[in-house]
Amino acid sequence: MNIPHVRSIGILLARIGFGVIFLAHGLQKANTQGYSATKAAFEGMGAPVPALSAFLATWVEIIGGIALLVGILTPIFGALLFLDMLGAFFIAHIGKGIWSSDGGYEFVLALGAGALLLAVVGAGKFSIDTVLGTRFRWLATGNEPVTVPAGAR
């Protein structure tokens, strides 16, 4: 869609939705389960270096969720959250089919795809990245109108 405000509102709503989910899952690992239980779960799943994997997954989800909510460093945190979900896909879900109800990967796939999309399109106009983008141009992705090259019409 080439209507800048509508596009930015859509990106904002996606950032909020994905940010809330990632933050909640990170806080669940940190608070509800606790680090010991999270580490034990990662060991049970066969995660490489489970202590480090549990720590990284917890804090990437907490900090990344907050970053998506406010729209700061979105390309970086979108990519980190995508990698987090890629790890979850291969370590915990791939062998269980698609359906989440069976322990499968549908939820992880949706979160990973959304995180990757935000990493690529950026935070949109309603974000801290827009303010920072005046100085760091690579953060301003997603704020420019979409143009179609003449040969592609």
Summary of the structure (lengths in Angstrom):
residues: 153
radius of gyration: 17.1
end to end distance: 15.3
largest distance: 57.0
contacts: 495
relative contact order: 0.16
helix: 76%
strand: 0%
